[in-house]
Amino acid sequence: MPTISNEERDVIHDIFKKLTEDELVIVMTLIHQVKNKTGAYHEIKGFGPDLHSSSLFLANSSGLPKKASEALSSELWHLVKADIDRERQNKAGIKYGTWIYESYLCKYPAHAKLKNKKFPLSKGVRVGLFKRINTGQLVGCRCMAKIVIPW
Ligand SMILES: [Zn+2]
């Protein structure tokens, strides 16, 4: 089950630094739910790239301020989109990708080391004995996978 690491928590705190503690709890809960495909996951998926509608939905249902709802709708959509892309690639028989990192796209400097690495799209890159990471799996990571055509 995907969780929120300390590193990711710091990035989230930085994006939402103007929020109160109570509001941050709401943000963390929504991120956790969407990562686990529960809660607002289906709504966010349904709105797709229409961030205007999803941020209105988030503001109305969570009570978060407008600016925070806008930022959150963008972060949640990126998490969902990474999932949708992986599903689509899997169905198309595309198994491998190479990691694309740009410092202006990603808030995790450690991802620079993953640049150009080839990895299985369904599993992500191995970054430790029992740990793997996939593109767009963390809030604030806009790393992408360049697909490797299987023929
Ligand atoms: Zn990244």
py3Dmol code that shows the C-alpha trace and the ligand (Angstrom):
import py3Dmol

protein = """\
ATOM      1  CA  MET A   1       0.000   0.000   0.000  1.00  0.00           C
ATOM      2  CA  PRO A   2       1.552   3.328  -1.029  1.00  0.00           C
ATOM      3  CA  THR A   3       2.387   5.557   1.908  1.00  0.00           C
ATOM      4  CA  ILE A   4       3.851   9.041   2.252  1.00  0.00           C
ATOM      5  CA  SER A   5       7.579   9.025   3.061  1.00  0.00           C
ATOM      6  CA  ASN A   6       9.305  11.693   5.161  1.00  0.00           C
ATOM      7  CA  GLU A   7      10.975  13.065   2.045  1.00  0.00           C
ATOM      8  CA  GLU A   8       7.619  13.374   0.303  1.00  0.00           C
ATOM      9  CA  ARG A   9       6.074  14.878   3.442  1.00  0.00           C
ATOM     10  CA  ASP A  10       8.695  17.669   3.313  1.00  0.00           C
ATOM     11  CA  VAL A  11       7.847  18.380  -0.344  1.00  0.00           C
ATOM     12  CA  ILE A  12       4.115  18.487   0.475  1.00  0.00           C
ATOM     13  CA  HIS A  13       4.754  20.846   3.395  1.00  0.00           C
ATOM     14  CA  ASP A  14       6.741  23.083   1.069  1.00  0.00           C
ATOM     15  CA  ILE A  15       3.998  23.187  -1.616  1.00  0.00           C
ATOM     16  CA  PHE A  16       1.292  23.863   0.995  1.00  0.00           C
ATOM     17  CA  LYS A  17       3.311  25.988   3.435  1.00  0.00           C
ATOM     18  CA  LYS A  18       0.572  28.590   3.852  1.00  0.00           C
ATOM     19  CA  LEU A  19      -1.949  26.119   5.259  1.00  0.00           C
ATOM     20  CA  THR A  20      -2.855  25.575   8.906  1.00  0.00           C
ATOM     21  CA  GLU A  21      -2.070  22.250  10.610  1.00  0.00           C
ATOM     22  CA  ASP A  22      -5.713  21.160  10.283  1.00  0.00           C
ATOM     23  CA  GLU A  23      -5.764  21.974   6.569  1.00  0.00           C
ATOM     24  CA  LEU A  24      -2.497  20.074   6.060  1.00  0.00           C
ATOM     25  CA  VAL A  25      -4.080  17.002   7.634  1.00  0.00           C
ATOM     26  CA  ILE A  26      -6.860  17.234   5.008  1.00  0.00           C
ATOM     27  CA  VAL A  27      -4.265  17.553   2.217  1.00  0.00           C
ATOM     28  CA  MET A  28      -2.286  14.538   3.520  1.00  0.00           C
ATOM     29  CA  THR A  29      -5.471  12.473   3.828  1.00  0.00           C
ATOM     30  CA  LEU A  30      -6.575  13.267   0.275  1.00  0.00           C
ATOM     31  CA  ILE A  31      -3.122  12.440  -1.125  1.00  0.00           C
ATOM     32  CA  HIS A  32      -3.036   9.186   0.820  1.00  0.00           C
ATOM     33  CA  GLN A  33      -6.517   8.234  -0.424  1.00  0.00           C
ATOM     34  CA  VAL A  34      -5.771   9.001  -4.062  1.00  0.00           C
ATOM     35  CA  LYS A  35      -2.503   7.019  -3.910  1.00  0.00           C
ATOM     36  CA  ASN A  36      -4.505   4.059  -2.657  1.00  0.00           C
ATOM     37  CA  LYS A  37      -7.298   4.555  -5.205  1.00  0.00           C
ATOM     38  CA  THR A  38      -9.891   5.324  -2.552  1.00  0.00           C
ATOM     39  CA  GLY A  39     -11.680   8.505  -1.434  1.00  0.00           C
ATOM     40  CA  ALA A  40     -11.590  11.187  -4.112  1.00  0.00           C
ATOM     41  CA  TYR A  41      -9.634   8.988  -6.568  1.00  0.00           C
ATOM     42  CA  HIS A  42     -12.594   8.355  -8.872  1.00  0.00           C
ATOM     43  CA  GLU A  43     -13.664  11.997  -8.886  1.00  0.00           C
ATOM     44  CA  ILE A  44     -10.136  13.154  -9.712  1.00  0.00           C
ATOM     45  CA  LYS A  45      -9.883  10.532 -12.446  1.00  0.00           C
ATOM     46  CA  GLY A  46     -13.305  11.578 -13.777  1.00  0.00           C
ATOM     47  CA  PHE A  47     -12.379  15.266 -14.003  1.00  0.00           C
ATOM     48  CA  GLY A  48      -9.150  14.331 -15.785  1.00  0.00           C
ATOM     49  CA  PRO A  49      -7.129  17.330 -16.962  1.00  0.00           C
ATOM     50  CA  ASP A  50     -10.059  19.673 -16.145  1.00  0.00           C
ATOM     51  CA  LEU A  51      -8.301  21.080 -13.070  1.00  0.00           C
ATOM     52  CA  HIS A  52     -10.786  23.928 -12.775  1.00  0.00           C
ATOM     53  CA  SER A  53     -13.627  21.502 -12.015  1.00  0.00           C
ATOM     54  CA  SER A  54     -11.544  19.252  -9.782  1.00  0.00           C
ATOM     55  CA  SER A  55     -10.264  22.192  -7.719  1.00  0.00           C
ATOM     56  CA  LEU A  56     -13.856  23.444  -7.257  1.00  0.00           C
ATOM     57  CA  PHE A  57     -14.831  19.940  -6.185  1.00  0.00           C
ATOM     58  CA  LEU A  58     -11.936  19.801  -3.696  1.00  0.00           C
ATOM     59  CA  ALA A  59     -12.719  23.273  -2.293  1.00  0.00           C
ATOM     60  CA  ASN A  60     -16.407  22.422  -1.846  1.00  0.00           C
ATOM     61  CA  SER A  61     -15.926  18.961  -0.384  1.00  0.00           C
ATOM     62  CA  SER A  62     -12.897  19.602   1.832  1.00  0.00           C
ATOM     63  CA  GLY A  63     -13.237  23.290   2.723  1.00  0.00           C
ATOM     64  CA  LEU A  64      -9.632  23.977   1.698  1.00  0.00           C
ATOM     65  CA  PRO A  65      -8.833  27.524   0.486  1.00  0.00           C
ATOM     66  CA  LYS A  66      -9.115  28.164  -3.268  1.00  0.00           C
ATOM     67  CA  LYS A  67      -5.357  28.435  -3.941  1.00  0.00           C
ATOM     68  CA  ALA A  68      -4.586  25.249  -2.019  1.00  0.00           C
ATOM     69  CA  SER A  69      -7.398  23.406  -3.797  1.00  0.00           C
ATOM     70  CA  GLU A  70      -5.935  24.463  -7.127  1.00  0.00           C
ATOM     71  CA  ALA A  71      -2.451  23.278  -6.184  1.00  0.00           C
ATOM     72  CA  LEU A  72      -3.851  20.040  -4.759  1.00  0.00           C
ATOM     73  CA  SER A  73      -5.982  19.304  -7.831  1.00  0.00           C
ATOM     74  CA  SER A  74      -2.841  19.524  -9.962  1.00  0.00           C
ATOM     75  CA  GLU A  75      -0.823  17.242  -7.656  1.00  0.00           C
ATOM     76  CA  LEU A  76      -3.628  14.674  -7.370  1.00  0.00           C
ATOM     77  CA  TRP A  77      -4.214  14.650 -11.121  1.00  0.00           C
ATOM     78  CA  HIS A  78      -0.521  13.944 -11.739  1.00  0.00           C
ATOM     79  CA  LEU A  79      -0.659  10.984  -9.357  1.00  0.00           C
ATOM     80  CA  VAL A  80      -3.752   9.588 -11.099  1.00  0.00           C
ATOM     81  CA  LYS A  81      -2.396  10.288 -14.587  1.00  0.00           C
ATOM     82  CA  ALA A  82       0.819   8.373 -13.870  1.00  0.00           C
ATOM     83  CA  ASP A  83      -1.400   5.370 -13.028  1.00  0.00           C
ATOM     84  CA  ILE A  84      -3.561   5.782 -16.150  1.00  0.00           C
ATOM     85  CA  ASP A  85      -0.454   6.039 -18.347  1.00  0.00           C
ATOM     86  CA  ARG A  86       1.028   2.869 -16.840  1.00  0.00           C
ATOM     87  CA  GLU A  87      -2.233   0.969 -17.397  1.00  0.00           C
ATOM     88  CA  ARG A  88      -2.382   2.129 -21.009  1.00  0.00           C
ATOM     89  CA  GLN A  89       1.265   1.189 -21.652  1.00  0.00           C
ATOM     90  CA  ASN A  90       0.723  -2.214 -20.083  1.00  0.00           C
ATOM     91  CA  LYS A  91      -2.313  -2.885 -22.298  1.00  0.00           C
ATOM     92  CA  ALA A  92      -0.295  -1.850 -25.342  1.00  0.00           C
ATOM     93  CA  GLY A  93       2.389  -4.371 -24.421  1.00  0.00           C
ATOM     94  CA  ILE A  94       4.969  -1.723 -23.595  1.00  0.00           C
ATOM     95  CA  LYS A  95       7.038  -3.090 -20.737  1.00  0.00           C
ATOM     96  CA  TYR A  96      10.113  -0.870 -20.430  1.00  0.00           C
ATOM     97  CA  GLY A  97      10.937   2.789 -20.279  1.00  0.00           C
ATOM     98  CA  THR A  98      13.886   5.046 -19.611  1.00  0.00           C
ATOM     99  CA  TRP A  99      13.716   7.615 -16.830  1.00  0.00           C
ATOM    100  CA  ILE A 100      13.480  11.269 -17.821  1.00  0.00           C
ATOM    101  CA  TYR A 101      14.547  13.751 -15.137  1.00  0.00           C
ATOM    102  CA  GLU A 102      14.760  17.537 -15.344  1.00  0.00           C
ATOM    103  CA  SER A 103      15.564  19.586 -12.238  1.00  0.00           C
ATOM    104  CA  TYR A 104      12.838  22.130 -13.062  1.00  0.00           C
ATOM    105  CA  LEU A 105      10.193  19.391 -13.280  1.00  0.00           C
ATOM    106  CA  CYS A 106      11.020  17.403 -10.176  1.00  0.00           C
ATOM    107  CA  LYS A 107      11.389  18.415  -6.525  1.00  0.00           C
ATOM    108  CA  TYR A 108      13.518  15.359  -5.658  1.00  0.00           C
ATOM    109  CA  PRO A 109      17.201  16.034  -6.498  1.00  0.00           C
ATOM    110  CA  ALA A 110      17.963  12.332  -5.864  1.00  0.00           C
ATOM    111  CA  HIS A 111      15.998  11.485  -9.023  1.00  0.00           C
ATOM    112  CA  ALA A 112      18.853  12.981 -11.090  1.00  0.00           C
ATOM    113  CA  LYS A 113      20.693   9.691 -10.508  1.00  0.00           C
ATOM    114  CA  LEU A 114      17.858   7.797 -12.218  1.00  0.00           C
ATOM    115  CA  LYS A 115      18.121   9.753 -15.456  1.00  0.00           C
ATOM    116  CA  ASN A 116      18.294   7.516 -18.570  1.00  0.00           C
ATOM    117  CA  LYS A 117      17.961   4.319 -16.534  1.00  0.00           C
ATOM    118  CA  LYS A 118      15.977   1.587 -18.226  1.00  0.00           C
ATOM    119  CA  PHE A 119      13.298   0.020 -15.999  1.00  0.00           C
ATOM    120  CA  PRO A 120      10.131  -2.114 -16.073  1.00  0.00           C
ATOM    121  CA  LEU A 121       7.229   0.362 -16.265  1.00  0.00           C
ATOM    122  CA  SER A 122       4.971  -1.693 -13.996  1.00  0.00           C
ATOM    123  CA  LYS A 123       7.557  -1.898 -11.209  1.00  0.00           C
ATOM    124  CA  GLY A 124       9.726   1.191 -11.442  1.00  0.00           C
ATOM    125  CA  VAL A 125      13.444   1.560 -10.748  1.00  0.00           C
ATOM    126  CA  ARG A 126      15.093  -0.294  -7.905  1.00  0.00           C
ATOM    127  CA  VAL A 127      16.502   2.220  -5.415  1.00  0.00           C
ATOM    128  CA  GLY A 128      17.227  -0.091  -2.506  1.00  0.00           C
ATOM    129  CA  LEU A 129      17.096  -3.704  -1.470  1.00  0.00           C
ATOM    130  CA  PHE A 130      13.309  -3.701  -1.050  1.00  0.00           C
ATOM    131  CA  LYS A 131      12.455  -0.347  -2.520  1.00  0.00           C
ATOM    132  CA  ARG A 132      11.389   0.694  -5.977  1.00  0.00           C
ATOM    133  CA  ILE A 133      10.225   4.018  -7.288  1.00  0.00           C
ATOM    134  CA  ASN A 134       8.178   4.888 -10.323  1.00  0.00           C
ATOM    135  CA  THR A 135       7.857   8.112 -12.305  1.00  0.00           C
ATOM    136  CA  GLY A 136       5.209  10.498 -10.993  1.00  0.00           C
ATOM    137  CA  GLN A 137       4.547   8.337  -7.956  1.00  0.00           C
ATOM    138  CA  LEU A 138       5.500  11.053  -5.469  1.00  0.00           C
ATOM    139  CA  VAL A 139       3.849  14.436  -4.982  1.00  0.00           C
ATOM    140  CA  GLY A 140       6.099  17.003  -6.666  1.00  0.00           C
ATOM    141  CA  CYS A 141       7.782  14.484  -8.977  1.00  0.00           C
ATOM    142  CA  ARG A 142       7.139  15.196 -12.638  1.00  0.00           C
ATOM    143  CA  CYS A 143       9.738  12.751 -13.872  1.00  0.00           C
ATOM    144  CA  MET A 144       8.537  10.854 -16.926  1.00  0.00           C
ATOM    145  CA  ALA A 145       9.219   7.594 -18.674  1.00  0.00           C
ATOM    146  CA  LYS A 146      10.283   7.519 -22.283  1.00  0.00           C
ATOM    147  CA  ILE A 147       8.814   4.281 -23.507  1.00  0.00           C
ATOM    148  CA  VAL A 148      11.003   1.652 -25.114  1.00  0.00           C
ATOM    149  CA  ILE A 149       9.197   0.238 -28.151  1.00  0.00           C
ATOM    150  CA  PRO A 150       9.180  -3.551 -27.883  1.00  0.00           C
ATOM    151  CA  TRP A 151       9.970  -4.282 -31.530  1.00  0.00           C
TER     152      TRP A 151
END
"""
ligand_1 = """\
1
ZN
Zn 11.173 12.832 -9.965
"""
view = py3Dmol.view(width=600, height=400)
view.addModel(protein, "pdb")
view.setStyle({"model": 0}, {"cartoon": {"style": "trace"}})
view.addModel(ligand_1, "xyz")
view.setStyle({"model": 1}, {"stick": {}})
view.zoomTo()
view.show()
